[in-house]
Amino acid sequence: QVQFVESGGGLVQPGGSLRLSCVSSGFSFSSYPMRWYRQAPGKERELVAHITTIGGITNYGDSVKGRFTISRDNAKSTVYLQMNSLKPEDTGVYYCMRYSAYITDNWGQGTQVTVSS
């Protein structure tokens, strides 16, 4: 059974930092690119960051470029999202997911990030 378990969220002041983690299981983690998504209240889920199988290439949504960094540890089946210079508009539930054009997985529970003073 494929599972994604996100953690590391919390309440942080604007300008602060958080590091999210996502432990994956039930599939060959190193064989798939991984992604972080987020969903703000009342909005659709959006793609935040993407990383290739060995981490050689990363891509980011325009709203987080230069502030967020995605990375992965294939030995631990874990993908990370380092978030710096956080803004109130970064508030939302963050999810990780493997990327595949042929497979649809269930979402994990996500981790809540709240940026507020």
NUKE-713939 format. One record per residue: residue in three letters; residue number from 1; x, y, z of N, C-alpha, C, O in turn. Coordinates in steps of 0.02 Angstrom, whole numbers, plus 50000, padded with zeros to 5 digits. Example, Ala and Ser with C-alpha at 12.3 -4.5 7.8 and 13.67 -1.06 7.14 Angstrom:
2
R	r	k	n_c1	n_c2	n_c3	ca_c1	ca_c2	ca_c3	c_c1	c_c2	c_c3	o_c1	o_c2	o_c3
R	ALA	1	50660	49716	50390	50615	49775	50390	50660	49835	50390	50712	49834	50423
R	SER	2	50642	49888	50354	50684	49947	50357	50645	50002	50394	50670	50057	50402
//
This chain:
117
R	r	k	n_c1	n_c2	n_c3	ca_c1	ca_c2	ca_c3	c_c1	c_c2	c_c3	o_c1	o_c2	o_c3
R	GLN	1	50042	49940	50000	50000	50000	50000	50044	50062	50000	50088	50071	50043
R	VAL	2	50031	50105	49951	50070	50167	49947	50047	50216	50000	49987	50227	50009
R	GLN	3	50095	50245	50036	50079	50294	50088	50127	50352	50086	50186	50344	50070
R	PHE	4	50101	50410	50103	50142	50471	50111	50125	50501	50179	50067	50513	50194
R	VAL	5	50177	50512	50220	50166	50539	50286	50206	50604	50293	50267	50603	50299
R	GLU	6	50170	50659	50291	50201	50725	50295	50205	50749	50367	50163	50731	50409
R	SER	7	50257	50788	50382	50266	50816	50449	50308	50879	50445	50337	50894	50393
R	GLY	8	50311	50915	50500	50354	50973	50505	50319	51040	50501	50351	51092	50508
R	GLY	9	50254	51039	50489	50218	51101	50485	50210	51133	50553	50230	51105	50604
R	GLY	10	50180	51193	50553	50169	51228	50616	50151	51300	50604	50138	51322	50548
R	LEU	11	50151	51338	50658	50137	51410	50656	50204	51447	50658	50245	51435	50701
R	VAL	12	50213	51491	50610	50275	51529	50606	50260	51601	50587	50210	51615	50553
R	GLN	13	50302	51646	50610	50292	51717	50593	50316	51731	50522	50360	51695	50497
R	PRO	14	50290	51782	50491	50315	51802	50425	50391	51812	50427	50417	51841	50475
R	GLY	15	50424	51788	50376	50497	51792	50374	50531	51731	50404	50592	51723	50397
R	GLY	16	50494	51689	50437	50522	51630	50469	50534	51573	50421	50523	51578	50361
R	SER	17	50556	51517	50450	50572	51458	50410	50541	51395	50440	50530	51391	50500
R	LEU	18	50529	51347	50397	50507	51280	50418	50538	51230	50370	50553	51245	50313
R	ARG	19	50548	51169	50395	50571	51114	50353	50520	51057	50358	50509	51028	50411
R	LEU	20	50489	51043	50301	50440	50988	50298	50475	50924	50276	50524	50924	50239
R	SER	21	50448	50868	50301	50472	50802	50282	50414	50760	50259	50357	50769	50281
R	CYS	22	50428	50714	50214	50377	50667	50192	50409	50599	50182	50452	50589	50140
R	VAL	23	50387	50551	50223	50412	50483	50218	50363	50443	50176	50303	50441	50189
R	SER	24	50390	50410	50125	50349	50371	50078	50361	50297	50089	50414	50276	50111
R	SER	25	50310	50257	50073	50317	50185	50078	50271	50151	50028	50224	50182	50003
R	GLY	26	50284	50088	50014	50241	50049	49970	50260	50050	49898	50225	50020	49856
R	PHE	27	50315	50083	49880	50338	50084	49811	50413	50097	49811	50443	50114	49863
R	SER	28	50443	50090	49753	50515	50101	49746	50528	50176	49742	50525	50206	49689
R	PHE	29	50542	50205	49799	50546	50279	49805	50596	50308	49755	50582	50359	49724
R	SER	30	50653	50277	49748	50706	50306	49706	50690	50305	49632	50725	50336	49592
R	SER	31	50637	50270	49613	50618	50264	49543	50572	50319	49519	50557	50324	49460
R	TYR	32	50549	50361	49564	50500	50412	49547	50522	50482	49565	50551	50494	49618
R	PRO	33	50507	50529	49520	50512	50600	49541	50462	50612	49597	50413	50575	49603
R	MET	34	50474	50662	49636	50429	50678	49692	50409	50752	49688	50445	50793	49660
R	ARG	35	50352	50766	49717	50325	50834	49715	50296	50854	49782	50273	50811	49821
R	TRP	36	50298	50918	49795	50261	50948	49850	50206	50991	49820	50216	51028	49772
R	TYR	37	50147	50985	49851	50090	51026	49833	50066	51062	49896	50084	51044	49952
R	ARG	38	50024	51112	49886	49992	51143	49943	49921	51164	49924	49906	51175	49865
R	GLN	39	49880	51169	49975	49811	51191	49965	49793	51242	50018	49791	51227	50078
R	ALA	40	49781	51302	49995	49760	51356	50040	49685	51352	50049	49649	51324	50008
R	PRO	41	49660	51380	50104	49588	51379	50117	49549	51410	50059	49563	51466	50037
R	GLY	42	49500	51373	50034	49458	51399	49981	49489	51399	49912	49460	51425	49865
R	LYS	43	49548	51370	49906	49583	51369	49841	49598	51298	49819	49597	51251	49859
R	GLU	44	49613	51291	49755	49631	51225	49730	49703	51208	49750	49744	51252	49765
R	ARG	45	49717	51144	49750	49784	51121	49765	49831	51144	49709	49814	51140	49650
R	GLU	46	49890	51167	49728	49938	51191	49678	50006	51157	49687	50025	51138	49743
R	LEU	47	50041	51150	49632	50108	51120	49633	50158	51172	49659	50160	51228	49635
R	VAL	48	50197	51151	49707	50247	51196	49737	50317	51180	49712	50354	51226	49694
R	ALA	49	50335	51116	49711	50404	51098	49692	50407	51027	49666	50366	50985	49683
R	HIS	50	50457	51014	49624	50466	50949	49592	50540	50932	49594	50582	50976	49586
R	ILE	51	50555	50868	49605	50625	50846	49604	50630	50780	49568	50587	50737	49575
R	THR	52	50682	50773	49527	50692	50712	49489	50717	50655	49534	50729	50665	49593
R	THR	53	50725	50597	49505	50737	50537	49545	50800	50539	49588	50800	50516	49644
R	ILE	54	50854	50568	49561	50915	50573	49601	50928	50644	49622	50983	50661	49646
R	GLY	55	50879	50686	49613	50885	50754	49638	50925	50801	49594	50942	50857	49614
R	GLY	56	50939	50779	49533	50981	50821	49490	50946	50882	49463	50978	50932	49447
R	ILE	57	50879	50879	49457	50841	50935	49430	50783	50950	49476	50747	50906	49498
R	THR	58	50775	51014	49490	50719	51036	49531	50682	51092	49495	50712	51130	49456
R	ASN	59	50618	51097	49507	50577	51150	49479	50530	51176	49532	50509	51140	49577
R	TYR	60	50513	51240	49527	50472	51273	49578	50417	51315	49548	50423	51341	49492
R	GLY	61	50363	51321	49585	50312	51368	49565	50338	51439	49571	50382	51453	49612
R	ASP	62	50312	51483	49531	50337	51552	49529	50333	51586	49597	50376	51627	49615
R	SER	63	50282	51570	49635	50271	51604	49699	50321	51584	49753	50327	51618	49804
R	VAL	64	50358	51530	49743	50405	51507	49795	50478	51506	49771	50523	51491	49811
R	LYS	65	50490	51522	49709	50559	51522	49683	50604	51567	49723	50586	51624	49739
R	GLY	66	50662	51541	49740	50710	51579	49778	50700	51576	49853	50743	51600	49891
R	ARG	67	50644	51547	49875	50630	51543	49947	50625	51471	49972	50643	51456	50029
R	PHE	68	50601	51426	49929	50592	51356	49948	50644	51313	49912	50666	51329	49857
R	THR	69	50663	51259	49946	50710	51211	49917	50686	51140	49929	50675	51120	49986
R	ILE	70	50677	51102	49875	50657	51032	49881	50720	50989	49877	50766	51003	49839
R	SER	71	50720	50936	49917	50776	50888	49916	50749	50819	49933	50692	50812	49954
R	ARG	72	50791	50769	49925	50768	50701	49941	50826	50658	49966	50884	50671	49951
R	ASP	73	50808	50608	50005	50856	50559	50029	50828	50491	50010	50783	50465	50044
R	ASN	74	50852	50462	49957	50824	50399	49932	50835	50342	49981	50794	50295	49983
R	ALA	75	50888	50344	50020	50900	50292	50069	50847	50291	50124	50834	50239	50154
R	LYS	76	50817	50349	50136	50766	50355	50188	50696	50361	50159	50648	50369	50196
R	SER	77	50690	50356	50093	50625	50364	50059	50589	50427	50083	50529	50428	50096
R	THR	78	50627	50481	50086	50602	50543	50114	50617	50601	50067	50671	50607	50039
R	VAL	79	50567	50644	50059	50575	50706	50022	50564	50764	50071	50522	50760	50116
R	TYR	80	50602	50817	50062	50601	50874	50107	50581	50937	50070	50589	50942	50009
R	LEU	81	50556	50986	50108	50543	51052	50080	50567	51103	50132	50535	51112	50184
R	GLN	82	50622	51135	50117	50647	51189	50159	50614	51254	50137	50620	51273	50079
R	MET	83	50580	51286	50183	50542	51346	50166	50570	51405	50207	50568	51405	50268
R	ASN	84	50596	51453	50172	50624	51513	50203	50585	51575	50183	50546	51573	50135
R	SER	85	50595	51629	50219	50561	51692	50205	50487	51683	50195	50458	51707	50147
R	LEU	86	50456	51647	50241	50386	51630	50234	50341	51691	50236	50354	51739	50271
R	LYS	87	50288	51687	50196	50239	51741	50191	50170	51716	50211	50158	51656	50209
R	PRO	88	50126	51760	50231	50058	51737	50248	50024	51698	50192	49985	51652	50205
R	GLU	89	50039	51715	50131	50009	51679	50074	50037	51608	50065	50012	51571	50022
R	ASP	90	50087	51590	50103	50111	51521	50102	50070	51475	50147	50081	51415	50149
R	THR	91	50024	51503	50183	49981	51464	50228	49940	51413	50189	49913	51428	50136
R	GLY	92	49937	51353	50216	49898	51300	50185	49919	51232	50210	49963	51227	50253
R	VAL	93	49888	51181	50183	49907	51112	50197	49954	51088	50143	49939	51094	50083
R	TYR	94	50010	51062	50163	50062	51040	50116	50062	50964	50111	50059	50928	50161
R	TYR	95	50065	50940	50049	50064	50869	50035	50122	50850	49989	50144	50889	49948
R	CYS	96	50145	50789	49997	50193	50763	49948	50159	50709	49907	50108	50681	49927
R	MET	97	50188	50695	49849	50160	50646	49804	50213	50625	49754	50255	50666	49734
R	ARG	98	50213	50562	49735	50259	50542	49682	50230	50566	49616	50169	50576	49609
R	TYR	99	50274	50575	49567	50251	50594	49501	50251	50533	49455	50301	50498	49449
R	SER	100	50193	50521	49424	50187	50470	49373	50131	50490	49326	50078	50513	49348
R	ALA	101	50142	50480	49262	50090	50495	49213	50038	50440	49210	49986	50447	49177
R	TYR	102	50051	50384	49245	50008	50326	49237	49975	50302	49301	49931	50259	49300
R	ILE	103	49996	50329	49356	49973	50306	49422	49942	50363	49461	49971	50418	49464
R	THR	104	49884	50351	49490	49853	50399	49535	49852	50371	49605	49822	50319	49618
R	ASP	105	49885	50405	49651	49888	50383	49720	49840	50423	49764	49819	50478	49745
R	ASN	106	49824	50396	49822	49786	50434	49871	49832	50483	49907	49890	50469	49919
R	TRP	107	49805	50541	49923	49843	50591	49959	49852	50570	50032	49810	50535	50060
R	GLY	108	49907	50592	50061	49916	50584	50133	49875	50635	50171	49833	50670	50143
R	GLN	109	49888	50638	50236	49849	50685	50278	49874	50756	50272	49839	50803	50292
R	GLY	110	49934	50764	50245	49963	50831	50239	49987	50858	50306	49977	50828	50359
R	THR	111	50020	50915	50302	50044	50949	50362	50026	51023	50356	50039	51054	50304
R	GLN	112	49997	51051	50408	49972	51119	50407	50029	51168	50419	50067	51162	50466
R	VAL	113	50033	51218	50375	50080	51273	50384	50039	51337	50390	49998	51353	50347
R	THR	114	50050	51373	50444	50016	51437	50455	50067	51491	50466	50108	51487	50512
R	VAL	115	50066	51542	50424	50112	51598	50429	50072	51659	50451	50031	51685	50414
R	SER	116	50085	51679	50512	50045	51734	50540	50083	51766	50598	50121	51732	50634
R	SER	117	50073	51830	50606	50103	51865	50662	50055	51867	50721	50071	51894	50773
//
